[in-house]
Amino acid sequence: MGENEAVSLQGSNTAHPKVHLDRRMTAHTEYLDGSELHSTALEEWDMETELEDLGSDHFQSDNSFHQPFGKSENTDLSFRSFEPSVSPKGRFQRLQDDPDYLLHCSRPVPKKNNLSFCQICKISFSAIFLFITGLLIGYYAKKDDHTYLPANQTTLEPPLVPHDIHSDQTILQSIKEEEIKKIFRNFTQSSSSKNETDFAKELMAAWSLLGLTEVQMLNYSVLLELPGSSPNTITETKSGQCFYPSGRQCDTESKDQSNQDLLHSYAAYSAKGSLETEVIDVKYGTVDDLKKAQTIANVTNKIALMKLGFLPLIYKLSLLEEAGFGGVLLYVDPCDLPKTSDAESKSFLVALNSGGDPTTPGYSSVDGIYRQNQSNLTSLLVQPISLLLVKTLFSLSNNDSGHECLSLDVSRTEKIQMTVQTVPVYKTISNIVGYLKGSIFPDKYVIVGSRHNTLNTYGGQDWASSTAIITAFLQAMLLQVKKGWRPDRTIVFCSWGGTAFGNIGSYEWAEGLKRVLQRNAVAYVNLHNPVRGTSVLHPIASPSLQQLATEILNFSCMKALKCEESNVSSVQMQGDADYFINHLGIPTVEFVYEDNTASEKPSFLSEAIFPVDTLETEKLDPSFMLHTTIAKLTAAVVLKIANEPVLPFNALDIGLEVQTNLLGDSLANNHMLAMARSLRDSAQLFQSNEMRPANNPKERDPIRVRMLNDVLQHLEKNFLTKEAPLGFYRNILYRLDEKTTQFSILMEAQEHWKLQQSNEIHQAALSKVLNTIHSAQVYFKAGFDVFETALDRKH
């Protein structure tokens, strides 16, 4: 199987006043660790330890055993966890003069200058003892100083200089349009002839050449679903005509000209086989659509014709399974496409995976791990088809009305045979993970995530936008590092593999480091597909980061950037932010350019991967001005979070978001509304009383700042529910989309009640929301109590 080359951040050689060393870490796998915990006072405080008494397992990986890295692409860059420095009262406590080590003589010492044999022995042993002590001290000092340097580096890095705002401005000014364009073209040209692993090696080498010394490629063997030797087909029973998903007929000429577009039009992790039956139009596949379809026909084992969008795809498929359907034909209604898109004539690919390697749910795919049999994630045969094929099968006329949109309404019932013949296969995917160690809080991580291509040439080059932006940001920052600058907190740079198949790379990395990330990860900044249109700049952020995103946007906004009407919202994001939001509760933010759609319906069209022409991204942004804007906004957010003494998180915005989502919700009772008001009041009190150090440097007592940051860092974890409907976020702070104004799990409960009409559905959803609000309220109260106790102790 593949090698899970687990990565860990290294610690610095800075001495800290009070830390302790955990010797229980295994020698094979070195994980990111909450080590070198920086303490600026003799009394170090930890919110989690104070409230939960979690103990030393915070520093352990989820797996009960560790696997060796195996084949590392860069053995000189093998990572070590942050190891805290050791107190002189600890490791070297016994390295002092001990009379037991000296020979004693029973004879009296003559009163003369000549040294006796006993005196000579005593002096000799003392000298030897001191010499050995010096060697030991020198050895450990040398080890601490040079352990983290690459093998080819012989000198220490430049001395660190104090952080100042001018360094941040210099980094932002160093991000240039020409550089992003150059990086983008280099990556797109080189990736066309490389598989994912080869390109990952190239990306790692590029980051290393820029000066990022701590970077490594991590490989995982995971289950992917790839095309078979022949494309999937749809055959019209009455005429016997066979079609490919793109709408082309299955004639001899087409078979000879089979290409990636034909092979890659499929649903990954669908059931396999053939099904011949009637097709029933279910529109978007909502509860109301299904109820209407069930009133006019028996849907058991039938094929549903369903539009993509409106709700998460895997959720709609679960409704179809529950209703008894046997197969699904997916297509995109032209009214839901952006006005500038020409994707209606194309077939596409979708993944039915909710996240990670399907065979190792909840744990990382390391060598020797138990794997479940999960090649099919649904009992349905699922096949995406083009709009052209929909019109052909149901004899619909083309709409030649120019820009006027006409929604498709399929009323005819046709009998077809659909054949799905994709192949599950284990493949190696690769993550590139590097980090720039923080100078003050090295145990706190700000994670920046992009992605690289998994589908070779299929799917176009939209991945290259995120890779070019993160590389340009890294390049600008490393220029300052060479002058001695360092961020206050550690910045982790990630390029994920396997994103198209269900964010597999990010899931596998984070699952292996879950305990460490729960304790140490501060924020996640998402770079999934930052330039997917040109109409509007859309910032998305968790409630605690909305104010920061707004401030940076207002500071940077110009008319040419199309951001005057940009509103920051907390809605479900695309791509690899999923695990960090829903399993770790980490505040997350991203900036994207996108087009407005012709429809006002909620859209999940991003779930479809269309074949994109290589030059299409450059057509969207020929000057790369949009790419540069995203790069600078992203860099500004990262630098702000990494360098502010007090984390720039707003607790009050969380309370306001909870209260807003409940107002007008028919399911919200008086008790729940009262708890939401109480939460808002507690957040407001916390914001006004405890956040003073953020605005007044004179009140930045080291202990108080550390306590405050711990409370802010873990606040959003209170809003994670144990489970949520497929496709919906477990973190209830994120709404389904901008067109909904209530908690998504309450909205889903109201819809699902129409099918089963059980009050238990409503009660279960209400309990989930109520528990998260109560948890946050208790968390604030406990935080206040600990603050008061610690401050009373100090005085």
Buried (B, 14 or more C-beta within 10 A) or exposed (E): BBBBBBBBBBBBBEEBEEBEBBEEBEEEBBBBBBBBBBBBBEEBBBBBBBBEEEEEEBBBBBBEEBBBBBEBBBEEBBBBBBBBBBBEEEEBEEBEEEEEEBEEEEEEEEEEEEEBEBEEBBEEEEEEBEEEBEEEEEEEEEEBEEEBBEEEEEEEBEEBEEBEEEBBEBBBEBBBBEBBBBBBBBBBEBBEEBBBBEBBBBBBBBBBEBBBBBBBBBBBBBBBBBBEEBBBBBBBEEEEBBBBBBBBEBEEEBEEEBEBBBBBBBBBBBBBEEBEBBBBBBBBBBBEBBEEBBEEEEBEEBBBBBBBBBBBBBBBBBBBBEBEBBBBBBBBBBBBBBEEBEBBEBBBBBBBBBBBBBBBEEBBBBBEBEBEEBBBBBEBBBBBBBBBBBBBBBEBEEBEEEEEBEBBEBEEBBBBBBBBBBEBEBBBBBBBBBBBBBBBBBBBBBBBBBBBBBBBBBBBBBBBBBBBBBBBBBBBBBBBBEEEBBBBBBBBBBBBBBBBBBBBBBBBBBBBBBBBBBBBBBBBBBBBBBBBBBBBBBBBBBBBBBBBBBBBBEEBBEEEBBBEEBEBBBBBBBBBBBBBBBBBBBBBBBBBBBBEBBBEBBBBBBBBBBBBEEEBBBEBBEEBEBBBBBBBBBBBBBBBBBBBBBBBBBBBBBBBBBBBBBEEBEBBEEEBBEBBBBBBBBBBBBBEEBBBBBEEEEEBBBBBBBBBBBBBBBBBBBBBBEEBBBBBBBBBBBBBBBEEEBBBBBBBBBBBBEBEEEEEBBEEBBEBBBBBBBBBBEBBEBBBEBBEEBEEEEE
